[in-house]
């Protein structure tokens, strides 16, 4: 049986994969965390939060009343077979 031999050495492919991984992680993870937002940390910490606004909700609660029809085999009552539901 003849085995297939690669034209490109495996170390070159591994180095390319490592380089592409480093570029991806550097561009998507490290670079955004290093960028300066333009605000000092003390400026953000000393800002006061916006004033709260009171909102009136009318009606203050909603009551939902519903009856669900059984649609699974063990919940449907069969009068010909008593006690067909499993014990809960």
C-alpha positions in Angstrom: 0.0 0.0 0.0 1.3 3.4 -0.9 1.1 6.1 1.7 0.4 9.8 0.9 3.3 12.1 1.7 2.7 15.8 2.3 4.5 18.3 0.1 4.5 20.9 2.9 6.3 20.0 6.1 4.1 19.6 9.2 6.1 22.1 11.2 5.3 24.8 8.7 1.6 24.2 8.9 1.8 24.1 12.7 3.6 27.4 12.8 1.1 29.0 10.5 -1.7 27.8 12.7 -0.1 29.2 15.8 0.5 32.5 14.1 -3.1 32.8 13.0 -4.3 31.9 16.5 -2.1 34.5 18.0 -3.3 37.1 15.6 -7.0 36.2 16.2 -6.6 36.3 20.0 -4.6 39.5 19.9 -7.0 41.3 17.7 -10.2 40.1 19.3 -9.3 39.9 23.0 -6.1 41.7 23.9 -6.4 44.8 21.7 -9.9 45.9 22.8 -9.0 45.5 26.4 -5.9 47.7 25.9 -7.7 50.5 24.1 -8.2 53.7 26.0 -11.9 54.7 26.3 -11.0 58.4 26.8 -12.3 58.6 30.4 -10.3 58.4 33.5 -11.4 55.9 36.1 -12.0 58.6 38.7 -14.3 60.5 36.3 -16.5 57.4 35.8 -16.6 56.6 39.6 -17.5 60.2 40.6 -20.4 60.6 38.3 -23.8 60.5 39.9 -26.4 58.2 38.5 -29.4 59.7 36.7 -32.4 60.7 38.9 -35.0 57.9 39.2 -38.4 58.4 37.7 -41.5 57.1 39.4 -43.9 55.3 37.0 -47.5 54.6 37.6 -48.7 51.2 36.2 -52.4 50.7 35.9 -53.6 48.1 36.6 -50.9 47.2 39.1 -51.4 43.5 38.6 -52.7 41.2 36.0 -54.5 38.0 37.0 -54.3 35.2 34.4 -56.9 32.4 34.9 -56.7 29.4 32.5 -57.5 25.8 32.4 -55.2 23.6 30.4 -56.7 20.6 28.6 -54.7 17.4 29.1 -53.0 16.4 25.9 -50.7 13.7 27.0 -51.6 10.0 27.1 -51.3 9.5 30.8 -53.4 12.5 31.7 -56.3 11.8 29.4 -59.1 10.0 31.3 -60.2 6.7 29.9 -63.4 5.6 31.5 -63.0 2.0 30.3 -59.6 1.6 32.1 -59.8 2.9 35.7 -56.5 4.0 37.4 -54.6 4.3 34.1 -52.8 7.4 35.4 -49.4 6.9 37.1 -49.2 7.6 40.8 -47.6 11.0 41.6 
